[in-house]
Amino acid sequence: MSRPSYIRRPTEVAAIRAAARSARPLPPVPALMAALLVAHERADREGVTLCAHRVVRASEPEVGEP
């Protein structure tokens, strides 16, 4: 049996490029902290990681910026 191959669509590539070029404002830190607490209460490890990273990016915009 052959493995199914992943076929990228031209619109997908364009959407990824457009998203990379556009600035996405981050939610306020209190909202992100509330989401972090909810993720922690629900034992959602991925949610905790994502929220923690977003809190850092929102509070220190120069971190990770080129």
PDBQT receptor file of N, H, CA, C and O in Angstrom, charges set to zero:
ATOM      1  N   MET A   1       0.834  -1.184   0.000  1.00  0.00    +0.000 N 
ATOM      2  CA  MET A   1       0.000   0.000   0.000  1.00  0.00    +0.000 C 
ATOM      3  C   MET A   1       0.876   1.244   0.000  1.00  0.00    +0.000 C 
ATOM      4  O   MET A   1       1.929   1.287   0.636  1.00  0.00    +0.000 OA
ATOM      5  N   SER A   2       0.438   2.199  -0.691  1.00  0.00    +0.000 N 
ATOM      6  H   SER A   2      -0.417   2.164  -1.208  1.00  0.00    +0.000 HD
ATOM      7  CA  SER A   2       1.177   3.458  -0.706  1.00  0.00    +0.000 C 
ATOM      8  C   SER A   2       0.598   4.395   0.341  1.00  0.00    +0.000 C 
ATOM      9  O   SER A   2      -0.586   4.333   0.674  1.00  0.00    +0.000 OA
ATOM     10  N   ARG A   3       1.456   5.257   0.846  1.00  0.00    +0.000 N 
ATOM     11  H   ARG A   3       2.418   5.307   0.575  1.00  0.00    +0.000 HD
ATOM     12  CA  ARG A   3       0.999   6.230   1.833  1.00  0.00    +0.000 C 
ATOM     13  C   ARG A   3       0.234   7.342   1.134  1.00  0.00    +0.000 C 
ATOM     14  O   ARG A   3       0.584   7.731   0.019  1.00  0.00    +0.000 OA
ATOM     15  N   PRO A   4      -0.797   7.852   1.773  1.00  0.00    +0.000 N 
ATOM     16  CA  PRO A   4      -1.483   9.003   1.169  1.00  0.00    +0.000 C 
ATOM     17  C   PRO A   4      -0.557  10.219   1.198  1.00  0.00    +0.000 C 
ATOM     18  O   PRO A   4       0.089  10.496   2.208  1.00  0.00    +0.000 OA
ATOM     19  N   SER A   5      -0.504  10.910   0.119  1.00  0.00    +0.000 N 
ATOM     20  H   SER A   5      -1.029  10.685  -0.701  1.00  0.00    +0.000 HD
ATOM     21  CA  SER A   5       0.356  12.089   0.057  1.00  0.00    +0.000 C 
ATOM     22  C   SER A   5      -0.462  13.336   0.386  1.00  0.00    +0.000 C 
ATOM     23  O   SER A   5      -1.669  13.397   0.152  1.00  0.00    +0.000 OA
ATOM     24  N   TYR A   6       0.233  14.317   0.932  1.00  0.00    +0.000 N 
ATOM     25  H   TYR A   6       1.214  14.267   1.122  1.00  0.00    +0.000 HD
ATOM     26  CA  TYR A   6      -0.410  15.575   1.291  1.00  0.00    +0.000 C 
ATOM     27  C   TYR A   6      -0.279  16.520   0.117  1.00  0.00    +0.000 C 
ATOM     28  O   TYR A   6       0.829  16.816  -0.328  1.00  0.00    +0.000 OA
ATOM     29  N   ILE A   7      -1.394  16.988  -0.380  1.00  0.00    +0.000 N 
ATOM     30  H   ILE A   7      -2.294  16.748  -0.019  1.00  0.00    +0.000 HD
ATOM     31  CA  ILE A   7      -1.399  17.901  -1.520  1.00  0.00    +0.000 C 
ATOM     32  C   ILE A   7      -1.739  19.288  -1.022  1.00  0.00    +0.000 C 
ATOM     33  O   ILE A   7      -2.831  19.524  -0.507  1.00  0.00    +0.000 OA
ATOM     34  N   ARG A   8      -0.792  20.211  -1.180  1.00  0.00    +0.000 N 
ATOM     35  H   ARG A   8       0.095  20.019  -1.599  1.00  0.00    +0.000 HD
ATOM     36  CA  ARG A   8      -1.042  21.593  -0.779  1.00  0.00    +0.000 C 
ATOM     37  C   ARG A   8      -1.838  22.292  -1.866  1.00  0.00    +0.000 C 
ATOM     38  O   ARG A   8      -1.594  22.109  -3.059  1.00  0.00    +0.000 OA
ATOM     39  N   ARG A   9      -2.767  23.072  -1.439  1.00  0.00    +0.000 N 
ATOM     40  H   ARG A   9      -2.965  23.221  -0.471  1.00  0.00    +0.000 HD
ATOM     41  CA  ARG A   9      -3.603  23.810  -2.383  1.00  0.00    +0.000 C 
ATOM     42  C   ARG A   9      -3.029  25.212  -2.568  1.00  0.00    +0.000 C 
ATOM     43  O   ARG A   9      -2.485  25.773  -1.616  1.00  0.00    +0.000 OA
ATOM     44  N   PRO A  10      -3.132  25.789  -3.753  1.00  0.00    +0.000 N 
ATOM     45  CA  PRO A  10      -2.594  27.127  -3.984  1.00  0.00    +0.000 C 
ATOM     46  C   PRO A  10      -3.191  28.179  -3.043  1.00  0.00    +0.000 C 
ATOM     47  O   PRO A  10      -2.501  29.113  -2.635  1.00  0.00    +0.000 OA
ATOM     48  N   THR A  11      -4.457  28.027  -2.704  1.00  0.00    +0.000 N 
ATOM     49  H   THR A  11      -5.018  27.268  -3.036  1.00  0.00    +0.000 HD
ATOM     50  CA  THR A  11      -5.074  29.002  -1.800  1.00  0.00    +0.000 C 
ATOM     51  C   THR A  11      -4.514  28.867  -0.393  1.00  0.00    +0.000 C 
ATOM     52  O   THR A  11      -4.450  29.850   0.345  1.00  0.00    +0.000 OA
ATOM     53  N   GLU A  12      -4.106  27.655  -0.012  1.00  0.00    +0.000 N 
ATOM     54  H   GLU A  12      -4.158  26.857  -0.612  1.00  0.00    +0.000 HD
ATOM     55  CA  GLU A  12      -3.534  27.437   1.311  1.00  0.00    +0.000 C 
ATOM     56  C   GLU A  12      -2.193  28.168   1.433  1.00  0.00    +0.000 C 
ATOM     57  O   GLU A  12      -1.926  28.811   2.449  1.00  0.00    +0.000 OA
ATOM     58  N   VAL A  13      -1.366  28.071   0.417  1.00  0.00    +0.000 N 
ATOM     59  H   VAL A  13      -1.583  27.548  -0.408  1.00  0.00    +0.000 HD
ATOM     60  CA  VAL A  13      -0.073  28.754   0.421  1.00  0.00    +0.000 C 
ATOM     61  C   VAL A  13      -0.281  30.259   0.485  1.00  0.00    +0.000 C 
ATOM     62  O   VAL A  13       0.415  30.946   1.233  1.00  0.00    +0.000 OA
ATOM     63  N   ALA A  14      -1.217  30.778  -0.281  1.00  0.00    +0.000 N 
ATOM     64  H   ALA A  14      -1.782  30.221  -0.890  1.00  0.00    +0.000 HD
ATOM     65  CA  ALA A  14      -1.496  32.214  -0.276  1.00  0.00    +0.000 C 
ATOM     66  C   ALA A  14      -2.011  32.659   1.093  1.00  0.00    +0.000 C 
ATOM     67  O   ALA A  14      -1.641  33.731   1.571  1.00  0.00    +0.000 OA
ATOM     68  N   ALA A  15      -2.845  31.862   1.715  1.00  0.00    +0.000 N 
ATOM     69  H   ALA A  15      -3.145  30.991   1.327  1.00  0.00    +0.000 HD
ATOM     70  CA  ALA A  15      -3.383  32.215   3.029  1.00  0.00    +0.000 C 
ATOM     71  C   ALA A  15      -2.286  32.225   4.089  1.00  0.00    +0.000 C 
ATOM     72  O   ALA A  15      -2.266  33.102   4.953  1.00  0.00    +0.000 OA
ATOM     73  N   ILE A  16      -1.384  31.264   4.028  1.00  0.00    +0.000 N 
ATOM     74  H   ILE A  16      -1.401  30.552   3.326  1.00  0.00    +0.000 HD
ATOM     75  CA  ILE A  16      -0.287  31.217   4.990  1.00  0.00    +0.000 C 
ATOM     76  C   ILE A  16       0.624  32.427   4.814  1.00  0.00    +0.000 C 
ATOM     77  O   ILE A  16       1.041  33.035   5.800  1.00  0.00    +0.000 OA
ATOM     78  N   ARG A  17       0.933  32.778   3.583  1.00  0.00    +0.000 N 
ATOM     79  H   ARG A  17       0.595  32.284   2.782  1.00  0.00    +0.000 HD
ATOM     80  CA  ARG A  17       1.780  33.950   3.327  1.00  0.00    +0.000 C 
ATOM     81  C   ARG A  17       1.099  35.237   3.789  1.00  0.00    +0.000 C 
ATOM     82  O   ARG A  17       1.748  36.104   4.374  1.00  0.00    +0.000 OA
ATOM     83  N   ALA A  18      -0.195  35.367   3.533  1.00  0.00    +0.000 N 
ATOM     84  H   ALA A  18      -0.723  34.663   3.058  1.00  0.00    +0.000 HD
ATOM     85  CA  ALA A  18      -0.916  36.570   3.945  1.00  0.00    +0.000 C 
ATOM     86  C   ALA A  18      -0.961  36.678   5.475  1.00  0.00    +0.000 C 
ATOM     87  O   ALA A  18      -0.817  37.769   6.026  1.00  0.00    +0.000 OA
ATOM     88  N   ALA A  19      -1.157  35.564   6.144  1.00  0.00    +0.000 N 
ATOM     89  H   ALA A  19      -1.274  34.677   5.696  1.00  0.00    +0.000 HD
ATOM     90  CA  ALA A  19      -1.193  35.578   7.607  1.00  0.00    +0.000 C 
ATOM     91  C   ALA A  19       0.173  35.928   8.185  1.00  0.00    +0.000 C 
ATOM     92  O   ALA A  19       0.260  36.591   9.219  1.00  0.00    +0.000 OA
ATOM     93  N   ALA A  20       1.231  35.491   7.527  1.00  0.00    +0.000 N 
ATOM     94  H   ALA A  20       1.161  34.953   6.687  1.00  0.00    +0.000 HD
ATOM     95  CA  ALA A  20       2.574  35.796   8.009  1.00  0.00    +0.000 C 
ATOM     96  C   ALA A  20       2.903  37.278   7.840  1.00  0.00    +0.000 C 
ATOM     97  O   ALA A  20       3.688  37.828   8.612  1.00  0.00    +0.000 OA
ATOM     98  N   ARG A  21       2.312  37.924   6.845  1.00  0.00    +0.000 N 
ATOM     99  H   ARG A  21       1.674  37.477   6.218  1.00  0.00    +0.000 HD
ATOM    100  CA  ARG A  21       2.587  39.344   6.596  1.00  0.00    +0.000 C 
ATOM    101  C   ARG A  21       1.767  40.273   7.462  1.00  0.00    +0.000 C 
ATOM    102  O   ARG A  21       2.188  41.399   7.728  1.00  0.00    +0.000 OA
ATOM    103  N   SER A  22       0.609  39.829   7.906  1.00  0.00    +0.000 N 
ATOM    104  H   SER A  22       0.266  38.915   7.690  1.00  0.00    +0.000 HD
ATOM    105  CA  SER A  22      -0.283  40.722   8.637  1.00  0.00    +0.000 C 
ATOM    106  C   SER A  22       0.022  40.701  10.133  1.00  0.00    +0.000 C 
ATOM    107  O   SER A  22       0.363  39.662  10.696  1.00  0.00    +0.000 OA
ATOM    108  N   ALA A  23      -0.106  41.849  10.755  1.00  0.00    +0.000 N 
ATOM    109  H   ALA A  23      -0.384  42.694  10.297  1.00  0.00    +0.000 HD
ATOM    110  CA  ALA A  23       0.080  41.944  12.201  1.00  0.00    +0.000 C 
ATOM    111  C   ALA A  23      -1.204  41.504  12.893  1.00  0.00    +0.000 C 
ATOM    112  O   ALA A  23      -2.297  41.956  12.552  1.00  0.00    +0.000 OA
ATOM    113  N   ARG A  24      -1.056  40.631  13.852  1.00  0.00    +0.000 N 
ATOM    114  H   ARG A  24      -0.168  40.264  14.130  1.00  0.00    +0.000 HD
ATOM    115  CA  ARG A  24      -2.208  40.141  14.592  1.00  0.00    +0.000 C 
ATOM    116  C   ARG A  24      -2.128  40.681  16.022  1.00  0.00    +0.000 C 
ATOM    117  O   ARG A  24      -1.236  40.297  16.780  1.00  0.00    +0.000 OA
ATOM    118  N   PRO A  25      -3.043  41.559  16.389  1.00  0.00    +0.000 N 
ATOM    119  CA  PRO A  25      -2.991  42.090  17.757  1.00  0.00    +0.000 C 
ATOM    120  C   PRO A  25      -3.308  40.996  18.775  1.00  0.00    +0.000 C 
ATOM    121  O   PRO A  25      -4.182  40.157  18.554  1.00  0.00    +0.000 OA
ATOM    122  N   LEU A  26      -2.590  41.021  19.877  1.00  0.00    +0.000 N 
ATOM    123  H   LEU A  26      -1.880  41.702  20.056  1.00  0.00    +0.000 HD
ATOM    124  CA  LEU A  26      -2.813  40.046  20.934  1.00  0.00    +0.000 C 
ATOM    125  C   LEU A  26      -3.890  40.544  21.883  1.00  0.00    +0.000 C 
ATOM    126  O   LEU A  26      -4.040  41.751  22.071  1.00  0.00    +0.000 OA
ATOM    127  N   PRO A  27      -4.636  39.635  22.479  1.00  0.00    +0.000 N 
ATOM    128  CA  PRO A  27      -5.626  40.038  23.484  1.00  0.00    +0.000 C 
ATOM    129  C   PRO A  27      -4.916  40.650  24.702  1.00  0.00    +0.000 C 
ATOM    130  O   PRO A  27      -3.712  40.458  24.870  1.00  0.00    +0.000 OA
ATOM    131  N   PRO A  28      -5.638  41.373  25.538  1.00  0.00    +0.000 N 
ATOM    132  CA  PRO A  28      -5.012  41.951  26.731  1.00  0.00    +0.000 C 
ATOM    133  C   PRO A  28      -4.516  40.848  27.681  1.00  0.00    +0.000 C 
ATOM    134  O   PRO A  28      -5.061  39.744  27.713  1.00  0.00    +0.000 OA
ATOM    135  N   VAL A  29      -3.488  41.172  28.439  1.00  0.00    +0.000 N 
ATOM    136  H   VAL A  29      -3.046  42.069  28.413  1.00  0.00    +0.000 HD
ATOM    137  CA  VAL A  29      -2.865  40.197  29.343  1.00  0.00    +0.000 C 
ATOM    138  C   VAL A  29      -3.863  39.622  30.354  1.00  0.00    +0.000 C 
ATOM    139  O   VAL A  29      -3.826  38.416  30.597  1.00  0.00    +0.000 OA
ATOM    140  N   PRO A  30      -4.763  40.430  30.960  1.00  0.00    +0.000 N 
ATOM    141  CA  PRO A  30      -5.722  39.823  31.905  1.00  0.00    +0.000 C 
ATOM    142  C   PRO A  30      -6.605  38.739  31.261  1.00  0.00    +0.000 C 
ATOM    143  O   PRO A  30      -6.910  37.731  31.897  1.00  0.00    +0.000 OA
ATOM    144  N   ALA A  31      -7.005  38.946  30.022  1.00  0.00    +0.000 N 
ATOM    145  H   ALA A  31      -6.756  39.766  29.505  1.00  0.00    +0.000 HD
ATOM    146  CA  ALA A  31      -7.817  37.930  29.336  1.00  0.00    +0.000 C 
ATOM    147  C   ALA A  31      -7.003  36.668  29.091  1.00  0.00    +0.000 C 
ATOM    148  O   ALA A  31      -7.513  35.556  29.227  1.00  0.00    +0.000 OA
ATOM    149  N   LEU A  32      -5.730  36.844  28.727  1.00  0.00    +0.000 N 
ATOM    150  H   LEU A  32      -5.316  37.747  28.617  1.00  0.00    +0.000 HD
ATOM    151  CA  LEU A  32      -4.866  35.685  28.503  1.00  0.00    +0.000 C 
ATOM    152  C   LEU A  32      -4.595  34.938  29.810  1.00  0.00    +0.000 C 
ATOM    153  O   LEU A  32      -4.539  33.709  29.823  1.00  0.00    +0.000 OA
ATOM    154  N   MET A  33      -4.429  35.675  30.900  1.00  0.00    +0.000 N 
ATOM    155  H   MET A  33      -4.474  36.674  30.889  1.00  0.00    +0.000 HD
ATOM    156  CA  MET A  33      -4.210  35.028  32.199  1.00  0.00    +0.000 C 
ATOM    157  C   MET A  33      -5.445  34.244  32.634  1.00  0.00    +0.000 C 
ATOM    158  O   MET A  33      -5.325  33.166  33.215  1.00  0.00    +0.000 OA
ATOM    159  N   ALA A  34      -6.627  34.783  32.354  1.00  0.00    +0.000 N 
ATOM    160  H   ALA A  34      -6.724  35.659  31.882  1.00  0.00    +0.000 HD
ATOM    161  CA  ALA A  34      -7.862  34.062  32.677  1.00  0.00    +0.000 C 
ATOM    162  C   ALA A  34      -7.944  32.764  31.866  1.00  0.00    +0.000 C 
ATOM    163  O   ALA A  34      -8.339  31.723  32.392  1.00  0.00    +0.000 OA
ATOM    164  N   ALA A  35      -7.573  32.832  30.598  1.00  0.00    +0.000 N 
ATOM    165  H   ALA A  35      -7.253  33.677  30.171  1.00  0.00    +0.000 HD
ATOM    166  CA  ALA A  35      -7.570  31.627  29.762  1.00  0.00    +0.000 C 
ATOM    167  C   ALA A  35      -6.539  30.622  30.266  1.00  0.00    +0.000 C 
ATOM    168  O   ALA A  35      -6.766  29.413  30.217  1.00  0.00    +0.000 OA
ATOM    169  N   LEU A  36      -5.408  31.126  30.749  1.00  0.00    +0.000 N 
ATOM    170  H   LEU A  36      -5.223  32.108  30.789  1.00  0.00    +0.000 HD
ATOM    171  CA  LEU A  36      -4.371  30.254  31.312  1.00  0.00    +0.000 C 
ATOM    172  C   LEU A  36      -4.884  29.523  32.549  1.00  0.00    +0.000 C 
ATOM    173  O   LEU A  36      -4.630  28.331  32.723  1.00  0.00    +0.000 OA
ATOM    174  N   LEU A  37      -5.601  30.237  33.402  1.00  0.00    +0.000 N 
ATOM    175  H   LEU A  37      -5.808  31.205  33.261  1.00  0.00    +0.000 HD
ATOM    176  CA  LEU A  37      -6.161  29.612  34.602  1.00  0.00    +0.000 C 
ATOM    177  C   LEU A  37      -7.205  28.554  34.255  1.00  0.00    +0.000 C 
ATOM    178  O   LEU A  37      -7.252  27.491  34.875  1.00  0.00    +0.000 OA
ATOM    179  N   VAL A  38      -8.031  28.849  33.273  1.00  0.00    +0.000 N 
ATOM    180  H   VAL A  38      -7.993  29.713  32.770  1.00  0.00    +0.000 HD
ATOM    181  CA  VAL A  38      -9.051  27.875  32.853  1.00  0.00    +0.000 C 
ATOM    182  C   VAL A  38      -8.387  26.628  32.285  1.00  0.00    +0.000 C 
ATOM    183  O   VAL A  38      -8.795  25.509  32.597  1.00  0.00    +0.000 OA
ATOM    184  N   ALA A  39      -7.372  26.813  31.457  1.00  0.00    +0.000 N 
ATOM    185  H   ALA A  39      -7.040  27.721  31.203  1.00  0.00    +0.000 HD
ATOM    186  CA  ALA A  39      -6.668  25.664  30.884  1.00  0.00    +0.000 C 
ATOM    187  C   ALA A  39      -6.004  24.840  31.981  1.00  0.00    +0.000 C 
ATOM    188  O   ALA A  39      -5.999  23.611  31.919  1.00  0.00    +0.000 OA
ATOM    189  N   HIS A  40      -5.449  25.507  32.978  1.00  0.00    +0.000 N 
ATOM    190  H   HIS A  40      -5.453  26.506  33.029  1.00  0.00    +0.000 HD
ATOM    191  CA  HIS A  40      -4.808  24.801  34.090  1.00  0.00    +0.000 C 
ATOM    192  C   HIS A  40      -5.836  24.012  34.901  1.00  0.00    +0.000 C 
ATOM    193  O   HIS A  40      -5.577  22.873  35.289  1.00  0.00    +0.000 OA
ATOM    194  N   GLU A  41      -6.999  24.613  35.159  1.00  0.00    +0.000 N 
ATOM    195  H   GLU A  41      -7.209  25.538  34.844  1.00  0.00    +0.000 HD
ATOM    196  CA  GLU A  41      -8.053  23.932  35.916  1.00  0.00    +0.000 C 
ATOM    197  C   GLU A  41      -8.554  22.690  35.190  1.00  0.00    +0.000 C 
ATOM    198  O   GLU A  41      -8.933  21.704  35.821  1.00  0.00    +0.000 OA
ATOM    199  N   ARG A  42      -8.553  22.745  33.868  1.00  0.00    +0.000 N 
ATOM    200  H   ARG A  42      -8.245  23.546  33.355  1.00  0.00    +0.000 HD
ATOM    201  CA  ARG A  42      -9.048  21.612  33.082  1.00  0.00    +0.000 C 
ATOM    202  C   ARG A  42      -7.947  20.617  32.726  1.00  0.00    +0.000 C 
ATOM    203  O   ARG A  42      -8.190  19.650  32.005  1.00  0.00    +0.000 OA
ATOM    204  N   ALA A  43      -6.745  20.853  33.231  1.00  0.00    +0.000 N 
ATOM    205  H   ALA A  43      -6.548  21.639  33.818  1.00  0.00    +0.000 HD
ATOM    206  CA  ALA A  43      -5.587  19.980  32.979  1.00  0.00    +0.000 C 
ATOM    207  C   ALA A  43      -5.295  19.861  31.481  1.00  0.00    +0.000 C 
ATOM    208  O   ALA A  43      -4.936  18.790  30.990  1.00  0.00    +0.000 OA
ATOM    209  N   ASP A  44      -5.451  20.953  30.782  1.00  0.00    +0.000 N 
ATOM    210  H   ASP A  44      -5.742  21.823  31.181  1.00  0.00    +0.000 HD
ATOM    211  CA  ASP A  44      -5.176  21.009  29.347  1.00  0.00    +0.000 C 
ATOM    212  C   ASP A  44      -3.737  21.470  29.155  1.00  0.00    +0.000 C 
ATOM    213  O   ASP A  44      -3.464  22.670  29.141  1.00  0.00    +0.000 OA
ATOM    214  N   ARG A  45      -2.820  20.525  29.008  1.00  0.00    +0.000 N 
ATOM    215  H   ARG A  45      -3.042  19.550  29.020  1.00  0.00    +0.000 HD
ATOM    216  CA  ARG A  45      -1.397  20.864  28.937  1.00  0.00    +0.000 C 
ATOM    217  C   ARG A  45      -1.074  21.730  27.724  1.00  0.00    +0.000 C 
ATOM    218  O   ARG A  45      -0.308  22.688  27.827  1.00  0.00    +0.000 OA
ATOM    219  N   GLU A  46      -1.656  21.396  26.583  1.00  0.00    +0.000 N 
ATOM    220  H   GLU A  46      -2.279  20.618  26.499  1.00  0.00    +0.000 HD
ATOM    221  CA  GLU A  46      -1.398  22.190  25.386  1.00  0.00    +0.000 C 
ATOM    222  C   GLU A  46      -1.964  23.601  25.530  1.00  0.00    +0.000 C 
ATOM    223  O   GLU A  46      -1.329  24.573  25.119  1.00  0.00    +0.000 OA
ATOM    224  N   GLY A  47      -3.140  23.712  26.104  1.00  0.00    +0.000 N 
ATOM    225  H   GLY A  47      -3.656  22.923  26.438  1.00  0.00    +0.000 HD
ATOM    226  CA  GLY A  47      -3.741  25.022  26.332  1.00  0.00    +0.000 C 
ATOM    227  C   GLY A  47      -2.922  25.871  27.288  1.00  0.00    +0.000 C 
ATOM    228  O   GLY A  47      -2.783  27.077  27.088  1.00  0.00    +0.000 OA
ATOM    229  N   VAL A  48      -2.375  25.241  28.336  1.00  0.00    +0.000 N 
ATOM    230  H   VAL A  48      -2.488  24.260  28.499  1.00  0.00    +0.000 HD
ATOM    231  CA  VAL A  48      -1.525  25.966  29.279  1.00  0.00    +0.000 C 
ATOM    232  C   VAL A  48      -0.289  26.488  28.567  1.00  0.00    +0.000 C 
ATOM    233  O   VAL A  48       0.103  27.640  28.755  1.00  0.00    +0.000 OA
ATOM    234  N   THR A  49       0.319  25.646  27.754  1.00  0.00    +0.000 N 
ATOM    235  H   THR A  49       0.000  24.711  27.602  1.00  0.00    +0.000 HD
ATOM    236  CA  THR A  49       1.522  26.054  27.024  1.00  0.00    +0.000 C 
ATOM    237  C   THR A  49       1.221  27.200  26.073  1.00  0.00    +0.000 C 
ATOM    238  O   THR A  49       1.959  28.184  26.032  1.00  0.00    +0.000 OA
ATOM    239  N   LEU A  50       0.145  27.081  25.310  1.00  0.00    +0.000 N 
ATOM    240  H   LEU A  50      -0.455  26.282  25.344  1.00  0.00    +0.000 HD
ATOM    241  CA  LEU A  50      -0.207  28.141  24.363  1.00  0.00    +0.000 C 
ATOM    242  C   LEU A  50      -0.520  29.456  25.075  1.00  0.00    +0.000 C 
ATOM    243  O   LEU A  50      -0.056  30.515  24.652  1.00  0.00    +0.000 OA
ATOM    244  N   CYS A  51      -1.292  29.395  26.138  1.00  0.00    +0.000 N 
ATOM    245  H   CYS A  51      -1.669  28.535  26.482  1.00  0.00    +0.000 HD
ATOM    246  CA  CYS A  51      -1.643  30.614  26.868  1.00  0.00    +0.000 C 
ATOM    247  C   CYS A  51      -0.414  31.251  27.508  1.00  0.00    +0.000 C 
ATOM    248  O   CYS A  51      -0.265  32.472  27.489  1.00  0.00    +0.000 OA
ATOM    249  N   ALA A  52       0.461  30.431  28.070  1.00  0.00    +0.000 N 
ATOM    250  H   ALA A  52       0.340  29.439  28.085  1.00  0.00    +0.000 HD
ATOM    251  CA  ALA A  52       1.667  30.970  28.691  1.00  0.00    +0.000 C 
ATOM    252  C   ALA A  52       2.538  31.680  27.662  1.00  0.00    +0.000 C 
ATOM    253  O   ALA A  52       3.074  32.753  27.940  1.00  0.00    +0.000 OA
ATOM    254  N   HIS A  53       2.682  31.103  26.500  1.00  0.00    +0.000 N 
ATOM    255  H   HIS A  53       2.247  30.231  26.275  1.00  0.00    +0.000 HD
ATOM    256  CA  HIS A  53       3.478  31.735  25.447  1.00  0.00    +0.000 C 
ATOM    257  C   HIS A  53       2.842  33.046  24.979  1.00  0.00    +0.000 C 
ATOM    258  O   HIS A  53       3.541  34.027  24.725  1.00  0.00    +0.000 OA
ATOM    259  N   ARG A  54       1.520  33.051  24.867  1.00  0.00    +0.000 N 
ATOM    260  H   ARG A  54       0.952  32.254  25.073  1.00  0.00    +0.000 HD
ATOM    261  CA  ARG A  54       0.841  34.279  24.439  1.00  0.00    +0.000 C 
ATOM    262  C   ARG A  54       0.947  35.375  25.493  1.00  0.00    +0.000 C 
ATOM    263  O   ARG A  54       1.049  36.553  25.152  1.00  0.00    +0.000 OA
ATOM    264  N   VAL A  55       0.923  34.997  26.779  1.00  0.00    +0.000 N 
ATOM    265  H   VAL A  55       0.840  34.040  27.056  1.00  0.00    +0.000 HD
ATOM    266  CA  VAL A  55       1.082  35.987  27.843  1.00  0.00    +0.000 C 
ATOM    267  C   VAL A  55       2.456  36.635  27.729  1.00  0.00    +0.000 C 
ATOM    268  O   VAL A  55       2.582  37.853  27.850  1.00  0.00    +0.000 OA
ATOM    269  N   VAL A  56       3.473  35.835  27.500  1.00  0.00    +0.000 N 
ATOM    270  H   VAL A  56       3.372  34.845  27.402  1.00  0.00    +0.000 HD
ATOM    271  CA  VAL A  56       4.827  36.375  27.379  1.00  0.00    +0.000 C 
ATOM    272  C   VAL A  56       4.929  37.293  26.172  1.00  0.00    +0.000 C 
ATOM    273  O   VAL A  56       5.521  38.369  26.262  1.00  0.00    +0.000 OA
ATOM    274  N   ARG A  57       4.366  36.888  25.052  1.00  0.00    +0.000 N 
ATOM    275  H   ARG A  57       3.885  36.014  24.979  1.00  0.00    +0.000 HD
ATOM    276  CA  ARG A  57       4.424  37.725  23.851  1.00  0.00    +0.000 C 
ATOM    277  C   ARG A  57       3.652  39.022  24.025  1.00  0.00    +0.000 C 
ATOM    278  O   ARG A  57       4.062  40.063  23.512  1.00  0.00    +0.000 OA
ATOM    279  N   ALA A  58       2.533  38.967  24.746  1.00  0.00    +0.000 N 
ATOM    280  H   ALA A  58       2.200  38.121  25.162  1.00  0.00    +0.000 HD
ATOM    281  CA  ALA A  58       1.730  40.181  24.945  1.00  0.00    +0.000 C 
ATOM    282  C   ALA A  58       2.388  41.137  25.937  1.00  0.00    +0.000 C 
ATOM    283  O   ALA A  58       2.279  42.356  25.798  1.00  0.00    +0.000 OA
ATOM    284  N   SER A  59       3.068  40.584  26.931  1.00  0.00    +0.000 N 
ATOM    285  H   SER A  59       3.157  39.594  27.044  1.00  0.00    +0.000 HD
ATOM    286  CA  SER A  59       3.667  41.450  27.945  1.00  0.00    +0.000 C 
ATOM    287  C   SER A  59       5.036  41.972  27.535  1.00  0.00    +0.000 C 
ATOM    288  O   SER A  59       5.431  43.059  27.956  1.00  0.00    +0.000 OA
ATOM    289  N   GLU A  60       5.759  41.222  26.726  1.00  0.00    +0.000 N 
ATOM    290  H   GLU A  60       5.438  40.339  26.384  1.00  0.00    +0.000 HD
ATOM    291  CA  GLU A  60       7.086  41.627  26.255  1.00  0.00    +0.000 C 
ATOM    292  C   GLU A  60       7.122  41.508  24.746  1.00  0.00    +0.000 C 
ATOM    293  O   GLU A  60       7.604  40.500  24.230  1.00  0.00    +0.000 OA
ATOM    294  N   PRO A  61       6.627  42.508  24.011  1.00  0.00    +0.000 N 
ATOM    295  CA  PRO A  61       6.526  42.399  22.557  1.00  0.00    +0.000 C 
ATOM    296  C   PRO A  61       7.864  42.198  21.853  1.00  0.00    +0.000 C 
ATOM    297  O   PRO A  61       7.900  41.648  20.752  1.00  0.00    +0.000 OA
ATOM    298  N   GLU A  62       8.967  42.633  22.466  1.00  0.00    +0.000 N 
ATOM    299  H   GLU A  62       8.938  43.079  23.360  1.00  0.00    +0.000 HD
ATOM    300  CA  GLU A  62      10.242  42.497  21.775  1.00  0.00    +0.000 C 
ATOM    301  C   GLU A  62      10.797  41.078  21.844  1.00  0.00    +0.000 C 
ATOM    302  O   GLU A  62      11.746  40.763  21.126  1.00  0.00    +0.000 OA
ATOM    303  N   VAL A  63      10.233  40.214  22.685  1.00  0.00    +0.000 N 
ATOM    304  H   VAL A  63       9.462  40.470  23.268  1.00  0.00    +0.000 HD
ATOM    305  CA  VAL A  63      10.703  38.840  22.766  1.00  0.00    +0.000 C 
ATOM    306  C   VAL A  63      10.326  38.102  21.498  1.00  0.00    +0.000 C 
ATOM    307  O   VAL A  63       9.152  38.043  21.133  1.00  0.00    +0.000 OA
ATOM    308  N   GLY A  64      11.295  37.552  20.843  1.00  0.00    +0.000 N 
ATOM    309  H   GLY A  64      12.249  37.599  21.140  1.00  0.00    +0.000 HD
ATOM    310  CA  GLY A  64      11.058  36.757  19.639  1.00  0.00    +0.000 C 
ATOM    311  C   GLY A  64      10.797  37.558  18.394  1.00  0.00    +0.000 C 
ATOM    312  O   GLY A  64      10.566  36.974  17.335  1.00  0.00    +0.000 OA
ATOM    313  N   GLU A  65      10.823  38.853  18.474  1.00  0.00    +0.000 N 
ATOM    314  H   GLU A  65      11.011  39.327  19.334  1.00  0.00    +0.000 HD
ATOM    315  CA  GLU A  65      10.583  39.682  17.283  1.00  0.00    +0.000 C 
ATOM    316  C   GLU A  65      11.897  39.890  16.544  1.00  0.00    +0.000 C 
ATOM    317  O   GLU A  65      12.940  40.047  17.179  1.00  0.00    +0.000 OA
ATOM    318  N   PRO A  66      11.867  39.895  15.207  1.00  0.00    +0.000 N 
ATOM    319  CA  PRO A  66      13.114  40.095  14.442  1.00  0.00    +0.000 C 
ATOM    320  C   PRO A  66      13.613  41.523  14.507  1.00  0.00    +0.000 C 
ATOM    321  O   PRO A  66      14.645  41.844  13.918  1.00  0.00    +0.000 OA
TER     322      PRO A  66
